[in-house]
């Protein structure tokens, strides 16, 4: 017994000695909290405190009514900071978090460009080989390219021209007056941003590899870089944490989220992602070594100089030397400009309700990713990148980012759907009242008025039920409208539900008073027919508005 106790004491002493040695050795340190480093590096060699940055971003977002924003900052070539601000759904009060997926818009093109560079590295795609040579039949024989019949300039287009936006194609044929695909200039001779070029290169890549874009991107980019919240097609995993679009008035526009729910990948704009995922992609570019670094260097080498006044709009066709001093150019998938901090690469992303911007300075290992779900973000993008990384170099004027001006802030106008629904209901009710007044006038002039007045006409209780149900439904619709997130859709939903409920109640009451009802007169029958016609005409667009409301409700 004593021997056992002595052994226990020896084991306890030994354990204490071991623990003491481990504690003193310094080889095991307590975990460092994620936010223990509270400052971030800026381009000028200075720093900014995280608390100060966050307070500044909140203030900037508040003044410009930016609904939500996801931010990732890169220092020393690594992700140093990620944070989300504001709401992913302002109407519902749902916060934006670092796992919230949002529309990447044209940032999709940069990931596709990276993928094409990997395929070039593997020898699958030759950047300077005419794209038509990869296809099994002449390009104009493909339905989407039938417009090019008779114009052999398509044989000049290469992957390099697509990635540096010198194909000669318009941005999108739908923007052209005749909505036809055409060459606006000889391929390779000047810069002009084109989504059509990326659509063509995607088709070529998919035909050359035998795989669709999503499969290729997942195998070669998303999975290797641990981009678990990124995809070119909608994933079920994204449900429940997706950013809703918001207009310039801060109103939630849930139906615009449908643009994110693609079933087919689109290299030019279908990607959804998070700031953290996209920052991982940027760090892969910054930290490439060996052959991969050679590939990335080529991707970020100026391919074609830019001499336009602006990136989009009429200014895209106005020649200017304004940006020559900064060497504004396009590489393979990226915009480029030179600064005293070294060359920077950048890209913008713009869609209805989703606006994004990224810029990275490889020589400094500093960059920033900004993903927003607001039509107001671009007006304050310059302020945010200046505060976060000290970037005062981005040519926001060329991008067309108009600075925020409080004088331009106006009260939100009524939304078209809401106006249409209210107008429809109002006009229908006025017509219904006029029909009732006309019918009553006819009844009062009828010699048998006293007899008719003694008994209610057939269908009376149905009319009472529908009218009461409509009134109740409109009150219900006011509550639905804010919940649904489509102004007018909730009103329509409440009205239709009220009419259906009132009709059901009317049927019950009609049956209960069946023996008391009298037959309708000819003028009452005529008035009833007109009432039914008005109801049918009103219900068709109301049901369409309800469909929009229900769709928005399902997208919450």
Buried (B, 14 or more C-beta within 10 A) or exposed (E): EEEEEEEEEEEEEEEEEEEEEEEEEEEEEEEEEEEEEEBBBBBEEEBBEBEBBBEBBBEBBEBBBBBBBBBBBBBEBEBBBBBBBBBBBBBBEBEBBBBBBBBBBBBBBBBBBBBBBBBBBEEBBBBEEBBBEBBEEBBBEBEBBEBBEEEEBBBBBBBBBBBBBBBBBBBBBEEEEEEEBBBBEEBBEBBBBBBBBBBBBBBBBBBBBEBBBBBBBBEBBBEEBEBBBBBBBBBEEBEEBBBBBBBBBBBBBBBBBEBBBBEEBBBBBBBBBBBBBBBBBBBBBBEBEEEBEEBBEBBBBBBBBBBBBBBBEEBBEEEEEBBEEBBBBBBBBBBBBBBEBEBBBBBBBBBBBBBBBBBBBBEBBBBBBBBBBBBBBBBBBBBBBBBBBBBEBBBBBBBBBEBBEEEEEEEEEEBEBBEBBBEBBEEBBEBBEEBBEBBEEBBEEBEEEEEBEEEBBBBBBBBBBBBBBBBBBBEBBEEBBEBBBBBBBBBBBBBBBBBEBBBEBBEEBBEEBEEEBBEBBEBBBBBBEBBEEBBEBBBEEBEBBBEBBBBBBEBB
